[in-house]
Amino acid sequence: MTKNISSILGELFSEQELVELASALAKFHRIQGSRELERAGEYIRNEMETLDEFNVNTYTYEYGIQYGLHPPVTGWNLNECFVELIKPYKKTLLTHLHSKVCAVAHSPPGDIEGEIVYVGEGTRGLHYRGKDVSDKIVLAHGNPHIVYRIAQRFGAKGFVFFKPGICEDAIPYLSLFLAPEEAAVAKAPAIAISRRDAHSIVNMLERGLKPYARIFVDAEYSGSARINVIEAAVGEGESELHVFAHYCHPAGTVNDNVSGSATLLELAKAFDRALHRNVIALPRYRKIVFVWFPEYYGSLPYLLSKSSHQSSRIEFGINLDMIGEKQELTKSTINIIRPPIFVSNTEYESVLIKYLIESLSINKSFSNTFRIVSYRIDINPYDGGSDHDIYLQFSIPSIMINQWPDAFYHTNLDSIDKFDSFLAKRIGVGVGTALYMLSSNSLSREVVEMLSNGYREYVDGYAKLKSDIEMLKNLKLMENSSSGKLQKHSVKFRYRGDKGVLMLRSIFKSYSCVEELESMLEFLEKQPIQFLFTHYIPLLLMHRPLGMDEIRFYIALEYGMDVDEGTLNKIISYLKQLGLVEEVPLDSNH
């Protein structure tokens, strides 16, 4: 039965059509809040509505409204842009005809000329000491939203951004993510250039030259930008299994995340063909639900809507974000990102990973006795940065399938020549097989338990093999002594904020004192502190109130690392200042 489902989906999953779908989606400049993103959503919906076996719905929300922690974003549409050096010589550095990421997303329109001043990272007041940026163009490589906010206070009239550590000629995809009230007063246009061109300008400055540039951005703001979420369900039953992908990001870019969106589309088409030809039966025990949304800004209101209906019971989620990369070009590994241990369903996870690995095991061993996984692949603990974060906040166990690292991530070089349609197909077939087996109850209880037990043992053993020896010793000590230590503390902590992912621009708005803000940002610069602060600890405390030692123990158990007490106290203190965490007395029943 299993082999039949996998073979059937493999036969009916068209690799050629997958490339066509990816090419079509990549044509849209899918910036959050743009008309092109809405058109990409319409394209996905139209493709799904041609299918016979799916029930298709579109959920529409507004970018101008705040959902949970996610601040509103202005609608923005790009028409044209370019940046050119005009002194000490004339040279066009970049235009929208070369790449749409030329304009920093949500940049105000403008046509300016001015002297360039390099401020390095540009995210602290100290970066501007001794530098006059008033009525000049700032060149920086820090977080664009923070640089923009700070440099505007010093009178900058334009911005040129680059990104260190990427390919010399790559143009980074950057965004200001301005709220409507910020866009109403923003006047300085912002452009991105390559590291090569940025270093050339810095070299001029070091030689005592005064480079001048012209920045031109023809863009328009809109107050009526829509968030479209496309949902397509197949099968019967009250429970749902979700497989989802975000379809936003710039025109021309593919692996993030046209790859996931197009694979999801073609997998739906393969299911539809199989059902239409009666070669598989309709799933009767659980619905399989395919979902496409703009990252975070679509998944949060969608799940808020779904959770308000008692009829919606989502049991499991699979996030396809950056799949099907040519590993030899992008230098990536297929990462299966598990949910955290406190939001886990090992039965569903084990079934998914079994069929995914089976689908990726293409070659045979030397003696032909077993198959070999044909790609670099790893299984890792929870990591953030995509829509599985939102599902987990609703207590829905969710796995992300992702390829990382990616040499061309968030640049114009994330192009279709880096896309491996065969690998994307194998991932799609493995995911589709697992979903069908779960939705149709095709596996016996004994087999599921066997897979689940084996998976738990594997994950536990593999985590230990990857951990530092000293950390294993510490973890054992923490396990033996944690119960005694916990009674010494008078409080636990619980999450009291809205759902959503804590973003740096939200933090920026929460502090009126510049010194306090900069102190926090400096503390958060280092990973994994920022991830623990914005993702893991809020998610952990959403699910249960915990004392400081318990939080520390969970981090050690999940990631094999020991966070010192001072750092953990500081993280909790900042979360309390933001109103996201509160103390709960140990004797509290809440």
Secondary structure by P-SEA (a helix, b strand, c coil): caaaaaaaaaaaccaaaaaaaaaaaaccccccccaaaaaaaaaaaaaaaaccccbbbbbbbbccccccccccccbbbbcccccccccccccccccccccccccccccccccccbbbbbcccccccccccccccccbbbbbcccaaaaaaaaaaacccbbbbbbccccccccccccccccccccccccbbbbbbcaaaaaaaaaaaaabbbbbbbbbbbbbbbcbbbbbbbbbbcccccbbbbbbbbcccccccccccaaaaaaaaaaaaaaaaaaaaccccccccbbbbbbbbcccccaaaaaaaaaacccccccbbbbbcccccccccccccccccccccccccaaaaaaaaaaaaaaaccccccccccccccccccccccccccaaaaaaaaccbbbbbbbcccccccccccccccccaaaaaaaaaaaaaaaaaaaaccccaaaaaaaaaaaaaaaaaaaaaaccaaaaaaaaaaaacaaaaaaaccbbbbbccccccccaaaaaaacccaaaaaaaaaaaccaaaaaaaaccaaaaaacccccaaaaaaaaaaaccccccaaaaaaaaaaaaaaccbbbbcccccc
